[in-house]
Structures are given as structure tokens and as C-alpha cells.
């Protein structure tokens, strides 16, 4: 790493630190206090995974057949 590269890295770090400080000051105390609705996100994630499993179970065989037909047409069998 050259001296120029090091200077650029230091400058980029300083700019990032300043930008983060501006965001924190704009958000005020809510930056540290607001952690979000973790149980809500867990529920949404589990429900989404459940929907994927149900849809895959229902549509899986049809999608596999559709894929096989497409491969057969392309390969000319």
C-alpha cells in the first residue's frame, strides 16, 4: 500500500465518521433507544417461511414437470 493509498483510506474513514455523526445527531436519542419490533420481525419471517413451504408443497410437482418439459423441448427428446 502506497502513501497515497493510505491517505485516501484515512480521508474516506474521516468522511464516513463525519457522515455517521450527522445521522446520529439528526436522529437524536432515538438512535440508541429504538431497537425495532424484534418479535414482529420474527413472526413475519416465520410466516413467510411457512408460506414458501406450503406453496412449494402444492406447486412443486407441477413446477418439476414444467421444468422437465422445457428441458425435453430444448434438448429435442
C-alpha positions as CSV (number, residue, x, y, z in Angstrom):
1,X,0.0,0.0,0.0
2,X,1.4,3.3,-1.0
3,X,1.4,6.6,0.9
4,X,-1.3,7.9,-1.4
5,X,-3.5,4.9,-0.7
6,X,-3.1,5.3,3.0
7,X,-4.0,9.0,2.8
8,X,-7.1,8.2,0.7
9,X,-8.1,5.5,3.2
10,X,-7.7,8.0,6.1
11,X,-9.8,10.6,4.2
12,X,-12.6,8.1,3.5
13,X,-12.7,6.9,7.1
14,X,-12.9,10.5,8.3
15,X,-15.7,11.3,5.8
16,X,-17.6,8.2,6.9
17,X,-17.2,9.1,10.6
18,X,-18.5,12.6,9.9
19,X,-21.5,11.3,8.0
20,X,-22.4,8.9,10.7
21,X,-22.1,11.6,13.3
22,X,-24.5,13.8,11.3
23,X,-27.0,10.9,11.0
24,X,-26.8,10.2,14.8
25,X,-27.3,13.9,15.6
26,X,-30.3,14.1,13.2
27,X,-31.9,11.1,14.8
28,X,-31.1,12.3,18.3
29,X,-31.7,9.9,21.2
30,X,-33.9,7.5,19.2
31,X,-30.7,6.1,17.6
32,X,-29.8,4.2,20.7
33,X,-33.3,3.7,22.1
34,X,-35.2,2.3,19.1
35,X,-34.3,-1.3,18.6
36,X,-37.3,-2.1,16.5
37,X,-40.0,-4.7,16.9
38,X,-38.0,-7.9,17.0
39,X,-40.9,-10.3,17.8
40,X,-42.8,-8.8,14.9
41,X,-40.0,-9.4,12.5
42,X,-39.5,-12.9,13.8
43,X,-43.2,-13.6,13.2
44,X,-43.1,-12.1,9.7
45,X,-40.0,-14.3,8.9
46,X,-41.7,-17.4,10.2
47,X,-44.9,-16.7,8.4
48,X,-43.0,-16.1,5.1
49,X,-41.1,-19.3,5.5
50,X,-44.3,-21.2,6.2
51,X,-45.9,-19.7,3.1
52,X,-42.9,-20.7,1.0
53,X,-43.1,-24.3,2.3
54,X,-46.9,-24.5,1.6
55,X,-46.6,-23.1,-1.9
56,X,-43.6,-25.3,-2.7
57,X,-45.5,-28.4,-1.5
58,X,-48.5,-27.5,-3.6
59,X,-46.7,-26.3,-6.7
60,X,-43.5,-28.3,-6.6
61,X,-44.7,-31.3,-8.7
62,X,-46.2,-29.1,-11.3
63,X,-43.1,-26.9,-11.5
64,X,-40.9,-30.0,-11.8
65,X,-43.0,-31.3,-14.6
66,X,-42.9,-27.9,-16.4
67,X,-39.2,-27.8,-16.0
68,X,-38.8,-31.3,-17.4
69,X,-41.0,-30.4,-20.4
70,X,-38.9,-27.3,-21.1
71,X,-35.6,-29.3,-20.9
72,X,-37.1,-32.0,-23.2
73,X,-38.1,-29.4,-25.8
74,X,-34.7,-27.7,-25.7
75,X,-32.8,-31.0,-25.9
76,X,-35.1,-32.3,-28.7
77,X,-36.0,-35.6,-27.0
